[in-house]
Amino acid sequence: MGLFRKAVMTLASNMGLTDPRLAMVVGGGSETHSGERVTTETALQLDAVWACARILSQTIATLPIFVYQREGETDTAAPDHPLYRIVHDKPNAEMTAVDFWTAMYACKILWGNAYAQIVRGYRDRVVALLPMRPDWTQVTRQADGSLLYRYTWNGQSLELAEDDVLHLKGFTLDGQIGLSAVAAGRHSLGSAMAAEKSAGSIHRNGMRPSGVMMSPTYLTAAQRVEAQAMMQKWQGAIATGVVPLLEGGWDFKSLSIPPEDAQLLETRSYNVETICRWFGVPPAMIGHTEKSTAWGTGLEQMNLWFLTYTLRPHLKETEQALWNKCLTAAEQRDYFAKYNVEALLRTDSKARAENYRTLISTGVMTPNEARQLENLPPVEGGDDLFMQGAMMPLGALVAQAEQLVAAGAAGAANAPGTPAAGPDEATDAEVAAVTDAEMKGLFSADLLA
């Protein structure tokens, strides 16, 4: 058996002959309309793909994720739960939480799937999460309906049940395997790769139009070697601006149009926007600011858009996957994982101060809760809720006025030497007989006149 056949059989045993990744590995990637071969590795050589994958994975990885416990209608953080430290601090012995989640989301964004082996300990508690490369992982459905994950690495194969794998899926059609943006967008990525290659060829040729040197006569073998050596001096970007000396009837004839006529720059700019659409990233967030800006008041709205339409599906899917795979059936009733996105929505200091003032004065937030968001220590008496007392229902205001009038009249009547009520003064019986309607009329008409 030849070496090529052995290699194919080895790949087929790990992936399966019907696995689409087999054709990509053997053929060097999926062929596109532009003729370029697109794989995850070649796609990452495009700056737009690299930037989209980086900003998505690192942004989510730096968002804090906590484990909460439900206590009636209140959800409180549960730092003593074993899963809290796994997802928030250290998923395994070799990685911090940022390293782990960056790798997981980079795999999910590029391959459409992210896998991690769930290592369990006493009472099925999760003690570690170990990431697995998607291109080394095969998912198959067994005869009993369960999923089997086969992970092949360094010539060794590991089979895991579906309960032992944390599987994060991207956009999916069957709920089992996520779709890869690189594979689905291979034609767009291939066009971008072809444009980059064309731009590189122009620089390699010294930014000059390609053409041919025309000789007045047929050349001998020796003359042809000498002519090729002469033309080498005029090729490359380093020779830009050099004026060649043509003698003996030699002439140069251009065979291609200038770059500005081919609109190469516009094509490359359009490719950046196309790639951003595949990954759901605003172009301004990766430095493409031709038609928009990432500064000023638009930054807050851009972050809100980015969180709502791009990050939220990833965050929610991870929260539910952790609840489904990393908590026991008994724990699922009381515990859940949740991301804190407040850091992403933080505005300037003045806007934050106005927001805290409104929340505290309306009894929504305590002063210490606001100080915690600003990484400030709590203060004594800051755990109470406060509310402005200037606004009161009209009925309560009328009742309070009645009490004050009655108290004042009673005090004046009981005071020694108090003269009898004059004709313009109300007696206690007359004060008690005043109705609410009359009192309201008093406040709304007499006092406001």
N, C-alpha and C positions, 0 to 999 in steps of 0.2 A: 504494500500500500504506500503510495507516494506521500511526501510530507504535506502537500496541500490538502490531500484527501483526509489525512489524519487530523490536520488542524480543523477542517470543516466538521468532521465527526465529533471532535472534542467540543467545539462551540455548540453544535447541535444538541449534544447531551446535556449541556448546561442551560441552554436557552430554549430548545425545542425548534424543530424545523419550520414551524409556522410562525415563530416569533419574528416580528418585523425588524428587531434589532440585529438579527443574523445577517440580513442583507446589507445593513448599514456597516457592520463590522467587516464583512468579507469584501464588499464593494467600495468601502471607503466613504460611506455616507450616501444619502438619497440624492439622486441626480435631479437637477432643477432645469427650468426652462432656459436659464442662462448658461447651462453646461457646468456649473460649479457644483462640487460635492459638499453637502452641508452636514456636519456632525456637531455635537455639542462643543467639542474642542475647537473646531474651525469657526463656529459661530461666536465663541468668546473672543476671537481675534478682532471682531467688529467692536469699535468703541461704544456704540450705542447699546449693544447687547450686554457688554461688560457692565456699563453704567446702570442699566435697568436691573440686572441681576444683583448688583452690589447694593444699590440704594434700597431695593425691596427687602433683601435678606438682612442687611445690617440694621435697617430701621426697625423691623419687627423684632430682631434679636435684642435690641437695646430697650424695648418696651418692657417694663416689669410685669411679670405674671405671678399671681398669688393664688393660694388655695383658701377658699372661704368656707365657713360653716353657717348653715341656716339655723337661726334661733328664733323661732316664731316668725315675725315679720322683719327681723333684723338679720343682716348678713355681716359677720365679723371675720377678720382674718384668722387663719388657723396655723400659726407658725410651728406648732408642735406636731402637726401631722407629718408623717414621713415623706409624703409626696411634695410637700411645700419646699423642702430643701432641694429635692431632685430637680424640679422645674425652675426654681428661682435662683439657686446658687450653684450647684455642682451636679450635673446629671450623671457623671461617671468619674472615675479616678483620674482621667487624663484631660478633661475639658471643663472649662467654666460654662456657665449657662449661655453667655454670649457666643462663645465658640460653637457650642452644640447647636443652638438655634440658628446661627448663621449658616452652618453646613446643611441643616435640615431644610431651611427655606431656599437656599441656593439650589439644592437638588430638586425641590418641588417646582421652582420657577422654571428651571431649564429642562428637566425631564418630565415634569407633570406629576411626579410622585416622590415622596420622601419616606424612608423606612428607618425604624430604630428597633433593635431587639430589646424586649422588656425582660430584665433580670429580676426575678422575684425571690424573696426570702421567707422569713417566718410569717405564717398566716397569709401567704400570697401578697404580702406588702412589696411594693416596688422598691428596689434598692439601687437600680442603675438603668440608664437608657443608653444603648450603644448604637450609633448611626451606622447604616448600611448603604453602600452605593447603589443607586437604582439600576445602573447598567450591569451590575453583578447580581441582581435579584430577579427571580422569576416567580410569578404568581400563577398558580393553577387551582382549579376547582376540583375537589375530590368527588368520588361517587356518592358520598353521603351528604354532599352539598357544602361542606366546609372548605375553607381556603387553605392552601399549603404554600408557604413561602420558602423557596430554596435559594440560599445565598452561597455563591461560589467565590472563593478568594484564595489566592496563592495555591491553586490546585486542590483545595479542600472544599467540601460542600457541607452546608449546614441546613437542615430542614427544621422549620419552625411552624407551629400551629398558629392560627390567626389570633388567638388570645395572647400570644407571646410577641406580637409585632405591633408597634405603633405606626400606623399607615396614614400619612397625610396625603390627600388627593387634591389635585388641581381641578380644573374644569373637566367634568366627566360626563359621559353619555350612558354608562351602564352602572355607575356607582361602585365599580370594582377597581378600575384602573383609570388614572387621570391622563388627560391628553397633554402632550408636550407642545409648548409654544414653538420650540425650535423645529420639531418635525412638521407641525401643521403650517408654519410660516416659512417653510424651506424655500419656496419660490421667491418670496420677498427678500429673505436673507441672501439667497443666491444672487439676486440682482444687486444687492448692496455689495457683496463680495466682488462681483464682476466690475462694479464701478470703482471700488478701491484698487483693483488690479489695473484698471485702465489709467487711473490717476498715477499709480506707481510707475507704469510704463512711460508716461509723459515725463516724469521727473528723471527716470533713468536715461531717457533720450535727450536730456538737457532742456526740457520744455520747448523743443523745436518740433515742427511737423515732421513726421516720418516721410521718407522719400527715397529716391534712388539716384546714384551718381551715374551719369551717362558718359561713356567714353566715345571719342570720335572714331575709334577703330577697334578691331578685335585685339584682345590682350593675349600675350603669351602667359604660360604658367607662372613664370617669374614675375612678370608685370602685375599679374592678378594678386599674388602674395604681397607685393609692394604696395598696391593700391589698398588692400584690406588693412594693412598695417597703418597706412596713412589715415584712413577713415576712423580707426580706433581712437586717434587723438582728438576727434571732434565729437565723440559720443559721451554721454553721461552728464549729470547735472553739474559736475565740476568744470565742464567745457562750455557752460552757458556764457554767451557773449563773445566767444572766440570767433574771429572772422577767418574762415578757411581760405586758402590760396588755391584757386583753380587755374591750371595752366594747360597748355597743349590741347585746347579745345574741349576740355572736360566741362560738364554742366550738371546742375542739380535740378531734379524735378520732384515736386511735392506730390505725395500720394494720399494724404489725409487732410481733413479739415481742421482748423484750429480748435482748441478746447472750448473757447467761448461760443463757437458756432454749434458745437455738440452739446452745449448746456450741461457740461459735466458737473459743475458746481451746484446747479439747481437740482440735478438728479441725486447727488449725494445728500443734499439737504432734505429732499423729499424722502429718501430712504430712512433718515433718522426719525422722521415723524411716523413713517410706516412701522418701524420697529417698536416705537413707543406705543403704538396702538395695540400691537400683539401682546405687550406686557402690561398694558393699562397704566402707564406712567406718563404724567404730563411732560412734554418735551422740555419745558423750562427747568424741571427738577434735575435734569441731567446736563444742564448747561446749554441747551439749544434755545436761545432767547431771541430768535429772529422776529417772531410775531407776538411775543409776550415777555413779561418781566417777572422776576422772582423777588422783587423788592417792593417796599411800601405796603399799602393796604391790601394789595393782591396776595401777599404771602399767606395771611391768615385764611383767606378763602381757598387758596390752593391747598393748604394743609387739610382743611376741612373736606374738600373734594377728594383728596388723596386718601384720607382716612375712610370716608364713606363708601367710595366706589371701588377702591383698590385694596386697601388693607383690611377692611372689615370682613370680607369673605374669608380671607386667610386666618384672621384671628378667631372668628367664630368656629371655623372648621377645626382648628387646633383645640379650642376649649372643649368642644364636644367629643373629639377623639380622646383627649385625656380623661374625660369623665367616663367614656365608654370602655376604655381599655385599662386604665391605671387605677381605678377605684373598684372595690368589691361591691357586690350587690347591696350589702347593708350600708356601705359608706355612700353610695349614690343617692340615698334619700336625704343626706344631711350635708354633703360636701360637694364642691364644684371648683373648677379653675376658671380664672377670669383675668384678662389683661387690663392694665390701667393705662388709658390713653390720654390722661390729663396732660402729661408732659408734652405730647405732640401738639396739643391745642393751646399751649401757653402763648399769650400775646405779650405786648410790652408791659413794663411795670405800671404805667398809669392805668391802662385798661384793666389789669389784674386788680389793682387797688380799688377801682370803682366797682368791679364785680364782687369782690369780697365785702365791701361796704354794703352793697345791696343785699347780699345773702345773709350777712350777720344781722342787719337792722330789721329784716323781715322774719327772723326766727328760723331760717332754713339751715344755717351753719353756725357752729359755735366758734368763738375766736381762736380756740386752740386747734380746731380742725383747719382753719385757714392758715395758722402758723405752721402746722405740720406740712401743708402743701408747699410752703416756702422754706422748708428745712430749718425752722426755728423751734427752740424749746418751748414747751407749754408754760403758761403762767397761771398763778393762783387765781381762781375764780373764772377761768376762761372756758370751763366746761359747761356753763349755763347758756341757755338760749335767750336771746334778747329780742325785744320788739318795740318799735316806736309807739308811744301811747297817745300821740296827738290825734290820731284818727279813732273815733268811737262811733258806734251806732247812735242814731238820733234818739231812739227810745231810751238808751242808757244815759245819754246826756240830759234828757228831760227828767229822768228819775233822780239823777244826781242833783239837779237844780231844785227839785221839790224838797229833797232832804235838807239842802242848805237853807231854803226859805223857812221850813218848819223849825229847824234848829235855831235859826236866828230869832224867829218870833217867840219861841218858847223861852229863850234866854232873856229877851227883853221884857216879857211878862213877869218873869220870876225875879227880876232885879228889884231891890228895895227902892222905894221912892219913884217907881215908874208911873208916869201919869197915865190916865185912861186914854184909850185909843181915840184919836180925833176923827173927824168926819172923813178925812182922806186916807186914813190908815185902815188896813184890813184886820179883822179879828181872826183868832185861830180857827173858828168855824168857817169863816169865808175862805181862808187859805186851804183848808181841807176840802172844800167844795169845788175847788178849781179842777177842771177836767184836763185830760191829756191834750185834747184838741185845742182848748183855750191856751194851754201852756205853749204848745207848738206855734200857735198864732202869735203869741207874745214874742217868741224868739225870732220868728221869721219876719214879723212886721215891725213891731215897736222897736226892738233892739237894733234892727238893721236899717231903720229909717234914717 
